Amino acid sequence: MSELILKETLKGHRLRNTQCRTDILAIFYEHDFALSHADIEDRVSEHYDRVTVYRTLKTFVDKGLIHKVLDDNGAQKYALCNADCSEDLHKHEHVHFKCIRCGLTTCLDESDIPGIKLPAGYVLMDVSMLVTGYCKDCQQ
């Protein structure tokens, strides 16, 4: 990923350009699947500690750069948001798919989550849908 694109992405989300942020953002651009805190920490542990990685991920979520993806085993993962997300509004109500063979979780942006009708008195804050099966690479 080009350094210029990484810097422009951070600037577009009103984030200061730091080496840690560009390093972690580059990891997301290099992978088309959701990553856990541990996945990212493994790649940058030589330069940044666990807390710095955690704070960077939290900042990226807060600014609409990445979104949280819940895994079927309860693990928290993160994936890049689409261009419609911002600090004020995350628009990631799409299906997530986890392959039961390779374990990778991907965003299926083109697959919407069906509408949810809640009983009176309930307030919807977030919707998440995880589908499991075999990804296109593992089904062959």
PyMOL commands that set and color helices and strands:
alter all, ss='L'
color gray80, all
select helices_A, chain A and resi 3-12+19-30+37-44+50-62
alter helices_A, ss='H'
color red, helices_A
select strands_A, chain A and resi 35-36+66-70+76-80+94-99+105-112+129-133
alter strands_A, ss='S'
color yellow, strands_A
deselect
rebuild
show_as cartoon
